[in-house]
């Protein structure tokens, strides 16, 4: 796509725009040759004056041009009747009106068009001056274009949509962000569409003929400080889209960017409440505990809820912002009470297991499709209680991810529990506390015993320390020998631990040792 002219200097008109507006009024006018350069600020009569400017459209009749040829290179001329060759510069762009129209009539018609766009410019500047919203801007755009339109950010969240057109716009409500977004089917199509990926590098208003459905639209990418921040979209439904509208759409996009910049300057944070907390944790920035509490409260989460975190890397080198953000959206769509965000080459995932009601096993199942389809690799931490221990558990996810990459394991979903024993033996406890390095199985049993008044933790410890001798274990616990199998079955049901696996037993025994004797 070719770059269109920047609209930030003000709402300037082009010969193409004037031609289209005249056609709307059913005036039989011709444009020769076509010109889409937006540089016109008004109209003047041409009487042979020498002080000419490309900022004006000059109006003349054929008699005046014969007496005083219009010699401004690349100038703009409106003529009543067909002018003779040699009476205007060869590089001029001409609007040729019927002989039957008088110059005052043509002047008044053109002046009305200029006045209409001047009014639109004042309206948009008034919105900015009174700190109006993106919604106010799209309402003005709707009044001008008479077609469905909306603004979305780089995450496909809908920032503004002035009116719903039946059958035109498909949005879904994201429970995690409490905001509308483009529907998941459309996002997944964009993620795999080479044609769509090419649109992510364009500047200015562009046409898009979808290879997904029969939709046609004008879109303008919102570039801010060299970064893609979203898109302004006008769908062709009520009225046909035209080439002149490409520039007008670009002008609206400039107004939208100014509004976004002002919103950011006021300190409004449109991101998910957890995003900054996660990024601060990754980068080692200390976070205020009150800020953590406030943001968890916004979500209805609690500090001592049960959490799990993960880190996702991309096995494919063909990674675009589109694929990153669509994956984040798909994760949040499939898993309740979670947040996924992109930072420095990885996707970071935090799930509130208490609020989502999913188990770690459920999470594995829900993530499997996303991971396989996207050629992703994921490292997953132990489940943990207490948001304040997030840094430790992000480290667990990172170890699971890096160890799986080093060993080139064929599976894409890798849990810390699969690598913790190797890490422990090779590197010691490292940065981990004894609580965070010990098996999650033991924490589950301690928590269950506390809640239900049972002795499953002590039962498993005694059973393993006595080399799974059931008779001796029952004697030491002072329980009936028939009670022990029931307790062991309950332990495996709760934790999923395979007590017949040597490595599992070794890790459990090391966990008992570090928790109880160190």
C-alpha positions as a Python dict, from the first residue, in 0.01 Angstrom:
ca = {
    (1, 'X'): (0, 0, 0),
    (2, 'X'): (118, 350, -76),
    (3, 'X'): (154, 609, 196),
    (4, 'X'): (-115, 875, 210),
    (5, 'X'): (-60, 1235, 308),
    (6, 'X'): (-37, 1319, 675),
    (7, 'X'): (-343, 1499, 810),
    (8, 'X'): (-190, 1659, 1119),
    (9, 'X'): (-139, 2002, 951),
    (10, 'X'): (-516, 2062, 938),
    (11, 'X'): (-808, 1942, 734),
    (12, 'X'): (-704, 2030, 379),
    (13, 'X'): (-905, 1934, 73),
    (14, 'X'): (-801, 1770, -252),
    (15, 'X'): (-942, 1783, -602),
    (16, 'X'): (-1060, 1423, -554),
    (17, 'X'): (-1258, 1516, -243),
    (18, 'X'): (-1418, 1815, -420),
    (19, 'X'): (-1500, 1599, -723),
    (20, 'X'): (-1671, 1336, -505),
    (21, 'X'): (-1874, 1596, -316),
    (22, 'X'): (-1984, 1759, -640),
    (23, 'X'): (-2091, 1419, -773),
    (24, 'X'): (-2296, 1366, -456),
    (25, 'X'): (-2483, 1685, -553),
    (26, 'X'): (-2541, 1532, -900),
    (27, 'X'): (-2337, 1799, -1075),
    (28, 'X'): (-2194, 1663, -1405),
    (29, 'X'): (-1832, 1760, -1342),
    (30, 'X'): (-1509, 1609, -1477),
    (31, 'X'): (-1168, 1583, -1304),
    (32, 'X'): (-865, 1584, -1534),
    (33, 'X'): (-615, 1458, -1440),
    (34, 'X'): (-706, 1303, -1101),
    (35, 'X'): (-530, 1455, -799),
    (36, 'X'): (-552, 1329, -441),
    (37, 'X'): (-302, 1571, -289),
    (38, 'X'): (-465, 1742, 13),
    (39, 'X'): (-340, 2100, 10),
    (40, 'X'): (-641, 2322, -67),
    (41, 'X'): (-758, 2571, 196),
    (42, 'X'): (-1009, 2772, -11),
    (43, 'X'): (-1122, 2909, -346),
    (44, 'X'): (-1043, 3231, -534),
    (45, 'X'): (-1147, 3382, -867),
    (46, 'X'): (-875, 3385, -1129),
    (47, 'X'): (-858, 3715, -1317),
    (48, 'X'): (-503, 3690, -1446),
    (49, 'X'): (-324, 3779, -1120),
    (50, 'X'): (41, 3674, -1086),
    (51, 'X'): (49, 3600, -709),
    (52, 'X'): (-78, 3241, -721),
    (53, 'X'): (-61, 2964, -460),
    (54, 'X'): (-120, 2590, -464),
    (55, 'X'): (-320, 2635, -143),
    (56, 'X'): (-615, 2767, -345),
    (57, 'X'): (-847, 2634, -611),
    (58, 'X'): (-881, 2905, -878),
    (59, 'X'): (-1211, 2958, -1061),
    (60, 'X'): (-1223, 3099, -1415),
    (61, 'X'): (-1417, 3085, -1742),
    (62, 'X'): (-1269, 2994, -2078),
    (63, 'X'): (-1269, 3357, -2198),
    (64, 'X'): (-1054, 3470, -1903),
    (65, 'X'): (-812, 3180, -1957),
    (66, 'X'): (-774, 3267, -2327),
    (67, 'X'): (-677, 3622, -2231),
    (68, 'X'): (-467, 3526, -1929),
    (69, 'X'): (-336, 3165, -1939),
    (70, 'X'): (-313, 2995, -1598),
    (71, 'X'): (54, 2900, -1579),
    (72, 'X'): (94, 2782, -1218),
    (73, 'X'): (278, 2443, -1230),
    (74, 'X'): (82, 2167, -1055),
    (75, 'X'): (-193, 2420, -986),
    (76, 'X'): (-563, 2362, -931),
    (77, 'X'): (-825, 2513, -1156),
    (78, 'X'): (-1205, 2503, -1179),
    (79, 'X'): (-1341, 2600, -1520),
    (80, 'X'): (-1688, 2661, -1662),
    (81, 'X'): (-1675, 2486, -1999),
    (82, 'X'): (-1394, 2302, -2181),
    (83, 'X'): (-1077, 2521, -2184),
    (84, 'X'): (-850, 2531, -2486),
    (85, 'X'): (-508, 2371, -2473),
    (86, 'X'): (-232, 2614, -2391),
    (87, 'X'): (-454, 2826, -2167),
    (88, 'X'): (-338, 2638, -1853),
    (89, 'X'): (-19, 2466, -1744),
    (90, 'X'): (7, 2105, -1859),
    (91, 'X'): (58, 1982, -1500),
    (92, 'X'): (-260, 2145, -1368),
    (93, 'X'): (-551, 1946, -1230),
    (94, 'X'): (-888, 2073, -1360),
    (95, 'X'): (-1247, 2048, -1243),
    (96, 'X'): (-1450, 2106, -1559),
    (97, 'X'): (-1809, 2225, -1502),
    (98, 'X'): (-2090, 2245, -1760),
    (99, 'X'): (-2114, 2563, -1969),
    (100, 'X'): (-2463, 2616, -1835),
    (101, 'X'): (-2334, 2686, -1479),
    (102, 'X'): (-2238, 3045, -1406),
    (103, 'X'): (-1920, 3132, -1219),
    (104, 'X'): (-2111, 3265, -912),
    (105, 'X'): (-2312, 2940, -901),
    (106, 'X'): (-1995, 2728, -920),
    (107, 'X'): (-1824, 2948, -661),
    (108, 'X'): (-2113, 2917, -416),
    (109, 'X'): (-2126, 2538, -457),
    (110, 'X'): (-1753, 2496, -400),
    (111, 'X'): (-1755, 2743, -112),
    (112, 'X'): (-2030, 2539, 59),
    (113, 'X'): (-1808, 2229, 38),
    (114, 'X'): (-1510, 2413, 186),
    (115, 'X'): (-1735, 2554, 461),
    (116, 'X'): (-1870, 2207, 540),
    (117, 'X'): (-1519, 2069, 595),
    (118, 'X'): (-1415, 2380, 792),
    (119, 'X'): (-1710, 2313, 1023),
    (120, 'X'): (-1598, 1950, 1063),
    (121, 'X'): (-1246, 2065, 1152),
    (122, 'X'): (-1381, 2308, 1414),
    (123, 'X'): (-1602, 2036, 1560),
    (124, 'X'): (-1309, 1796, 1602),
    (125, 'X'): (-1088, 2064, 1752),
    (126, 'X'): (-1367, 2156, 1994),
    (127, 'X'): (-1378, 1791, 2105),
    (128, 'X'): (-1003, 1799, 2173),
    (129, 'X'): (-1016, 2138, 2347),
    (130, 'X'): (-1283, 2022, 2591),
    (131, 'X'): (-1106, 1689, 2650),
    (132, 'X'): (-1379, 1499, 2471),
    (133, 'X'): (-1374, 1124, 2441),
    (134, 'X'): (-1290, 885, 2159),
    (135, 'X'): (-1662, 815, 2146),
    (136, 'X'): (-1728, 1183, 2067),
    (137, 'X'): (-1480, 1163, 1779),
    (138, 'X'): (-1644, 852, 1633),
    (139, 'X'): (-1988, 1015, 1658),
    (140, 'X'): (-1854, 1300, 1444),
    (141, 'X'): (-1705, 1044, 1205),
    (142, 'X'): (-2037, 859, 1183),
    (143, 'X'): (-2213, 1184, 1090),
    (144, 'X'): (-1957, 1239, 813),
    (145, 'X'): (-1908, 890, 666),
    (146, 'X'): (-2255, 737, 737),
    (147, 'X'): (-2103, 391, 779),
    (148, 'X'): (-2025, 159, 1072),
    (149, 'X'): (-1694, 244, 1237),
    (150, 'X'): (-1493, 173, 1548),
    (151, 'X'): (-1151, 212, 1707),
    (152, 'X'): (-962, -83, 1853),
    (153, 'X'): (-628, -93, 2032),
    (154, 'X'): (-336, -329, 1971),
    (155, 'X'): (-509, -592, 2186),
    (156, 'X'): (-828, -572, 1973),
    (157, 'X'): (-1016, -411, 2261),
    (158, 'X'): (-1286, -176, 2132),
    (159, 'X'): (-1201, 178, 2240),
    (160, 'X'): (-1502, 345, 2079),
    (161, 'X'): (-1799, 249, 1860),
    (162, 'X'): (-2074, 510, 1813),
    (163, 'X'): (-2358, 287, 1695),
    (164, 'X'): (-2424, -80, 1635),
    (165, 'X'): (-2516, -172, 1277),
    (166, 'X'): (-2698, -505, 1260),
    (167, 'X'): (-2481, -767, 1093),
    (168, 'X'): (-2184, -535, 1050),
    (169, 'X'): (-1977, -558, 1367),
    (170, 'X'): (-1914, -871, 1575),
    (171, 'X'): (-1782, -794, 1922),
    (172, 'X'): (-1748, -1017, 2226),
    (173, 'X'): (-1731, -914, 2591),
    (174, 'X'): (-1400, -998, 2766),
    (175, 'X'): (-1477, -1081, 3128),
    (176, 'X'): (-1112, -1031, 3227),
    (177, 'X'): (-1075, -674, 3102),
    (178, 'X'): (-1446, -582, 3134),
    (179, 'X'): (-1431, -448, 2780),
    (180, 'X'): (-1560, -539, 2434),
    (181, 'X'): (-1321, -678, 2175),
    (182, 'X'): (-1334, -816, 1825),
    (183, 'X'): (-1471, -1168, 1813),
    (184, 'X'): (-1225, -1452, 1854),
    (185, 'X'): (-1293, -1612, 1512),
    (186, 'X'): (-1200, -1290, 1336),
    (187, 'X'): (-887, -1246, 1548),
    (188, 'X'): (-775, -1604, 1482),
    (189, 'X'): (-824, -1551, 1109),
    (190, 'X'): (-617, -1231, 1118),
    (191, 'X'): (-347, -1422, 1303),
    (192, 'X'): (-298, -1659, 1009),
    (193, 'X'): (-374, -1424, 718),
    (194, 'X'): (-64, -1308, 525),
    (195, 'X'): (-274, -1034, 361),
    (196, 'X'): (-376, -897, 700),
    (197, 'X'): (-21, -909, 833),
    (198, 'X'): (88, -683, 547),
    (199, 'X'): (-162, -420, 659),
    (200, 'X'): (17, -383, 992),
    (201, 'X'): (298, -181, 834),
    (202, 'X'): (94, 74, 639),
    (203, 'X'): (64, 448, 705),
    (204, 'X'): (-241, 662, 627),
    (205, 'X'): (-585, 564, 503),
    (206, 'X'): (-600, 236, 310),
    (207, 'X'): (-867, 16, 153),
    (208, 'X'): (-905, -340, 280),
    (209, 'X'): (-1097, -601, 82),
    (210, 'X'): (-1127, -890, 324),
    (211, 'X'): (-1014, -1239, 228),
    (212, 'X'): (-1211, -1357, 532),
    (213, 'X'): (-1561, -1245, 425),
    (214, 'X'): (-1714, -999, 181),
    (215, 'X'): (-1642, -694, 394),
    (216, 'X'): (-1473, -385, 252),
    (217, 'X'): (-1343, -108, 470),
    (218, 'X'): (-1108, 184, 510),
    (219, 'X'): (-855, 145, 789),
    (220, 'X'): (-588, 369, 936),
    (221, 'X'): (-320, 228, 1165),
    (222, 'X'): (-260, 435, 1478),
    (223, 'X'): (118, 483, 1503),
    (224, 'X'): (241, 653, 1821),
    (225, 'X'): (614, 700, 1886),
    (226, 'X'): (687, 439, 1622),
    (227, 'X'): (464, 177, 1786),
    (228, 'X'): (140, 28, 1655),
    (229, 'X'): (-135, 125, 1899),
    (230, 'X'): (-444, 7, 1716),
    (231, 'X'): (-665, 97, 1423),
    (232, 'X'): (-950, 322, 1309),
    (233, 'X'): (-1189, 129, 1083),
    (234, 'X'): (-1479, 239, 860),
    (235, 'X'): (-1686, -47, 715),
    (236, 'X'): (-1863, -13, 382),
    (237, 'X'): (-2229, -83, 454),
    (238, 'X'): (-2461, 216, 427),
    (239, 'X'): (-2277, 421, 162),
    (240, 'X'): (-1993, 341, -84),
    (241, 'X'): (-1639, 415, 26),
    (242, 'X'): (-1440, 653, -196),
    (243, 'X'): (-1077, 743, -256),
    (244, 'X'): (-1124, 1090, -117),
    (245, 'X'): (-1231, 939, 214),
    (246, 'X'): (-886, 783, 261),
    (247, 'X'): (-740, 1121, 349),
    (248, 'X'): (-1038, 1226, 564),
    (249, 'X'): (-1002, 898, 756),
    (250, 'X'): (-632, 981, 805),
    (251, 'X'): (-728, 1318, 949),
    (252, 'X'): (-969, 1154, 1193),
    (253, 'X'): (-689, 913, 1291),
    (254, 'X'): (-465, 1209, 1377),
    (255, 'X'): (-737, 1350, 1602),
    (256, 'X'): (-777, 1007, 1764),
    (257, 'X'): (-402, 989, 1834),
    (258, 'X'): (-407, 1333, 1996),
    (259, 'X'): (-695, 1221, 2215),
    (260, 'X'): (-506, 904, 2310),
    (261, 'X'): (-194, 1103, 2395),
    (262, 'X'): (-393, 1340, 2616),
    (263, 'X'): (-558, 1048, 2790),
    (264, 'X'): (-218, 894, 2862),
    (265, 'X'): (-83, 1230, 2983),
    (266, 'X'): (-360, 1249, 3242),
    (267, 'X'): (-238, 927, 3394),
    (268, 'X'): (-530, 712, 3284),
    (269, 'X'): (-422, 349, 3265),
    (270, 'X'): (-632, 161, 3014),
    (271, 'X'): (-436, -159, 3054),
    (272, 'X'): (-541, -453, 3266),
    (273, 'X'): (-489, -372, 3637),
    (274, 'X'): (-233, -654, 3672),
    (275, 'X'): (-19, -573, 3368),
    (276, 'X'): (208, -318, 3534),
    (277, 'X'): (241, -538, 3844),
    (278, 'X'): (353, -833, 3632),
    (279, 'X'): (597, -624, 3425),
    (280, 'X'): (740, -464, 3741),
    (281, 'X'): (791, -811, 3888),
    (282, 'X'): (967, -934, 3574),
    (283, 'X'): (1196, -630, 3561),
    (284, 'X'): (1274, -645, 3934),
    (285, 'X'): (1098, -319, 4020),
    (286, 'X'): (966, -308, 4374),
    (287, 'X'): (590, -263, 4385),
    (288, 'X'): (399, -85, 4658),
    (289, 'X'): (190, -329, 4862),
    (290, 'X'): (-101, -86, 4875),
    (291, 'X'): (-97, -65, 4495),
    (292, 'X'): (-108, -446, 4476),
    (293, 'X'): (-403, -458, 4715),
    (294, 'X'): (-589, -186, 4526),
    (295, 'X'): (-549, -356, 4188),
    (296, 'X'): (-642, -699, 4322),
    (297, 'X'): (-951, -541, 4479),
    (298, 'X'): (-1053, -398, 4139),
    (299, 'X'): (-1061, -755, 4005),
    (300, 'X'): (-1230, -899, 4313),
    (301, 'X'): (-915, -1101, 4386),
    (302, 'X'): (-747, -1151, 4724),
    (303, 'X'): (-380, -1162, 4824),
    (304, 'X'): (-412, -1516, 4966),
    (305, 'X'): (-597, -1667, 4672),
    (306, 'X'): (-437, -1967, 4502),
    (307, 'X'): (-246, -1870, 4188),
    (308, 'X'): (-40, -2023, 3910),
    (309, 'X'): (186, -1846, 3660),
    (310, 'X'): (342, -1938, 3328),
    (311, 'X'): (582, -1806, 3065),
    (312, 'X'): (532, -1872, 2693),
    (313, 'X'): (805, -1853, 2430),
    (314, 'X'): (774, -1864, 2053),
    (315, 'X'): (935, -2154, 1872),
    (316, 'X'): (865, -1986, 1537),
    (317, 'X'): (1065, -1681, 1430),
    (318, 'X'): (762, -1541, 1241),
    (319, 'X'): (616, -1356, 1537),
    (320, 'X'): (413, -1041, 1484),
    (321, 'X'): (232, -816, 1728),
    (322, 'X'): (-88, -949, 1578),
    (323, 'X'): (-4, -1308, 1672),
    (324, 'X'): (113, -1204, 2019),
    (325, 'X'): (-199, -1008, 2106),
    (326, 'X'): (-439, -1256, 1950),
    (327, 'X'): (-280, -1536, 2157),
    (328, 'X'): (-318, -1325, 2473),
    (329, 'X'): (-683, -1262, 2387),
    (330, 'X'): (-748, -1629, 2316),
    (331, 'X'): (-596, -1733, 2649),
    (332, 'X'): (-815, -1485, 2839),
    (333, 'X'): (-1118, -1598, 2639),
    (334, 'X'): (-1065, -1965, 2729),
    (335, 'X'): (-957, -1926, 3093),
    (336, 'X'): (-1152, -1726, 3346),
    (337, 'X'): (-980, -1509, 3608),
    (338, 'X'): (-650, -1486, 3426),
    (339, 'X'): (-435, -1224, 3257),
    (340, 'X'): (-187, -1271, 2972),
    (341, 'X'): (50, -996, 2866),
    (342, 'X'): (348, -962, 2632),
    (343, 'X'): (684, -830, 2751),
    (344, 'X'): (1026, -849, 2586),
    (345, 'X'): (973, -1153, 2368),
    (346, 'X'): (755, -1366, 2598),
    (347, 'X'): (391, -1394, 2704),
    (348, 'X'): (339, -1399, 3080),
    (349, 'X'): (31, -1565, 3222),
    (350, 'X'): (-118, -1535, 3572),
    (351, 'X'): (-421, -1744, 3670),
    (352, 'X'): (-624, -1704, 3987),
    (353, 'X'): (-711, -2069, 4052),
    (354, 'X'): (-942, -1975, 4340),
    (355, 'X'): (-1159, -1752, 4121),
    (356, 'X'): (-1139, -1942, 3792),
    (357, 'X'): (-1223, -2277, 3951),
    (358, 'X'): (-980, -2452, 3717),
    (359, 'X'): (-727, -2705, 3839),
    (360, 'X'): (-369, -2722, 3708),
    (361, 'X'): (-481, -3025, 3509),
    (362, 'X'): (-770, -2826, 3357),
    (363, 'X'): (-527, -2549, 3266),
    (364, 'X'): (-305, -2796, 3082),
    (365, 'X'): (-602, -2913, 2876),
    (366, 'X'): (-722, -2558, 2798),
    (367, 'X'): (-375, -2442, 2697),
    (368, 'X'): (-289, -2746, 2485),
    (369, 'X'): (-479, -2631, 2175),
    (370, 'X'): (-339, -2277, 2187),
    (371, 'X'): (18, -2400, 2238),
    (372, 'X'): (10, -2661, 1961),
    (373, 'X'): (-154, -2433, 1705),
    (374, 'X'): (79, -2143, 1779),
    (375, 'X'): (404, -2344, 1795),
    (376, 'X'): (460, -2221, 2148),
    (377, 'X'): (647, -2358, 2447),
    (378, 'X'): (528, -2291, 2799),
    (379, 'X'): (686, -2317, 3143),
    (380, 'X'): (449, -2341, 3439),
    (381, 'X'): (506, -2281, 3809),
    (382, 'X'): (374, -2464, 4110),
    (383, 'X'): (33, -2345, 4228),
    (384, 'X'): (87, -2102, 4514),
    (385, 'X'): (-100, -1910, 4782),
    (386, 'X'): (-17, -1542, 4820),
    (387, 'X'): (32, -1289, 4540),
    (388, 'X'): (344, -1154, 4711),
    (389, 'X'): (537, -1471, 4615),
    (390, 'X'): (480, -1408, 4242),
    (391, 'X'): (852, -1332, 4177),
    (392, 'X'): (957, -1674, 4309),
    (393, 'X'): (698, -1857, 4105),
    (394, 'X'): (777, -1666, 3787),
    (395, 'X'): (1131, -1796, 3842),
    (396, 'X'): (989, -2149, 3861),
    (397, 'X'): (809, -2103, 3530),
    (398, 'X'): (1127, -1966, 3374),
    (399, 'X'): (1327, -2270, 3491),
    (400, 'X'): (1065, -2509, 3352),
    (401, 'X'): (1076, -2323, 3020),
    (402, 'X'): (1456, -2300, 2992),
    (403, 'X'): (1520, -2661, 3103),
    (404, 'X'): (1266, -2792, 2850),
    (405, 'X'): (1437, -2588, 2577),
    (406, 'X'): (1783, -2713, 2676),
    (407, 'X'): (1666, -3075, 2678),
    (408, 'X'): (1464, -3023, 2357),
    (409, 'X'): (1171, -3215, 2496),
    (410, 'X'): (899, -3278, 2237),
    (411, 'X'): (608, -3161, 2453),
    (412, 'X'): (515, -2794, 2468),
    (413, 'X'): (360, -2766, 2817),
    (414, 'X'): (630, -2801, 3085),
    (415, 'X'): (569, -2784, 3460),
    (416, 'X'): (826, -2692, 3721),
    (417, 'X'): (757, -3018, 3903),
    (418, 'X'): (909, -3202, 3605),
    (419, 'X'): (1243, -3022, 3646),
    (420, 'X'): (1263, -2916, 4008),
    (421, 'X'): (1455, -3222, 4126),
    (422, 'X'): (1721, -3180, 3855),
    (423, 'X'): (1744, -2807, 3931),
    (424, 'X'): (1774, -2875, 4303),
    (425, 'X'): (2050, -3132, 4257),
    (426, 'X'): (2246, -2922, 4005),
    (427, 'X'): (2204, -2575, 4153),
    (428, 'X'): (2090, -2620, 4511),
    (429, 'X'): (1796, -2415, 4630),
    (430, 'X'): (1931, -2107, 4454),
    (431, 'X'): (1701, -1809, 4504),
    (432, 'X'): (1415, -2026, 4631),
    (433, 'X'): (1292, -2052, 4986),
    (434, 'X'): (1250, -2402, 5127),
    (435, 'X'): (871, -2360, 5099),
    (436, 'X'): (888, -2280, 4727),
    (437, 'X'): (1132, -2559, 4639),
    (438, 'X'): (940, -2832, 4824),
    (439, 'X'): (682, -3039, 4631),
    (440, 'X'): (341, -2884, 4588),
    (441, 'X'): (203, -3223, 4692),
    (442, 'X'): (320, -3159, 5049),
    (443, 'X'): (168, -2810, 5057),
    (444, 'X'): (-162, -2952, 4937),
    (445, 'X'): (-159, -3210, 5214),
    (446, 'X'): (-69, -2956, 5482),
    (447, 'X'): (-349, -2729, 5363),
    (448, 'X'): (-598, -3017, 5351),
    (449, 'X'): (-500, -3140, 5700),
    (450, 'X'): (-547, -2788, 5837),
    (451, 'X'): (-890, -2752, 5676),
    (452, 'X'): (-1022, -3099, 5761),
    (453, 'X'): (-834, -3207, 6075),
    (454, 'X'): (-674, -3505, 5900),
    (455, 'X'): (-316, -3642, 5914),
    (456, 'X'): (-240, -3711, 5549),
    (457, 'X'): (94, -3524, 5554),
    (458, 'X'): (226, -3729, 5847),
    (459, 'X'): (84, -4048, 5695),
    (460, 'X'): (273, -4002, 5369),
    (461, 'X'): (591, -3900, 5547),
    (462, 'X'): (586, -4209, 5771),
    (463, 'X'): (497, -4438, 5481),
    (464, 'X'): (789, -4320, 5265),
    (465, 'X'): (1042, -4302, 5549),
    (466, 'X'): (969, -4668, 5624),
    (467, 'X'): (1014, -4769, 5261),
    (468, 'X'): (641, -4819, 5202),
    (469, 'X'): (614, -5090, 5467),
    (470, 'X'): (239, -5083, 5538),
    (471, 'X'): (250, -5287, 5860),
    (472, 'X'): (525, -5076, 6021),
    (473, 'X'): (362, -4752, 5903),
    (474, 'X'): (27, -4846, 6059),
    (475, 'X'): (199, -4938, 6387),
    (476, 'X'): (391, -4608, 6406),
    (477, 'X'): (79, -4406, 6327),
    (478, 'X'): (-123, -4616, 6571),
    (479, 'X'): (-398, -4682, 6319),
    (480, 'X'): (-567, -4996, 6193),
    (481, 'X'): (-378, -5149, 5903),
    (482, 'X'): (-697, -5136, 5688),
    (483, 'X'): (-713, -4756, 5740),
    (484, 'X'): (-377, -4693, 5572),
    (485, 'X'): (-485, -4784, 5213),
    (486, 'X'): (-779, -4546, 5242),
    (487, 'X'): (-547, -4264, 5347),
    (488, 'X'): (-301, -4341, 5067),
    (489, 'X'): (-584, -4348, 4812),
    (490, 'X'): (-704, -4011, 4940),
    (491, 'X'): (-350, -3871, 4906),
    (492, 'X'): (-318, -3981, 4544),
    (493, 'X'): (-668, -3854, 4463),
    (494, 'X'): (-590, -3511, 4608),
    (495, 'X'): (-242, -3467, 4465),
    (496, 'X'): (-210, -3699, 4166),
    (497, 'X'): (128, -3814, 4302),
    (498, 'X'): (253, -4145, 4160),
    (499, 'X'): (402, -4317, 4465),
    (500, 'X'): (528, -4605, 4250),
    (501, 'X'): (766, -4366, 4070),
    (502, 'X'): (1115, -4357, 4221),
    (503, 'X'): (1186, -3996, 4121),
    (504, 'X'): (857, -3882, 4272),
    (505, 'X'): (936, -4055, 4601),
    (506, 'X'): (1289, -3911, 4605),
    (507, 'X'): (1157, -3558, 4553),
    (508, 'X'): (891, -3606, 4822),
    (509, 'X'): (1149, -3731, 5069),
    (510, 'X'): (1375, -3436, 4995),
    (511, 'X'): (1074, -3212, 5045),
    (512, 'X'): (997, -3364, 5385),
    (513, 'X'): (1359, -3322, 5483),
    (514, 'X'): (1387, -2956, 5387),
    (515, 'X'): (1049, -2862, 5540),
    (516, 'X'): (1085, -3052, 5866),
    (517, 'X'): (1457, -3071, 5943),
    (518, 'X'): (1627, -2764, 5789),
}
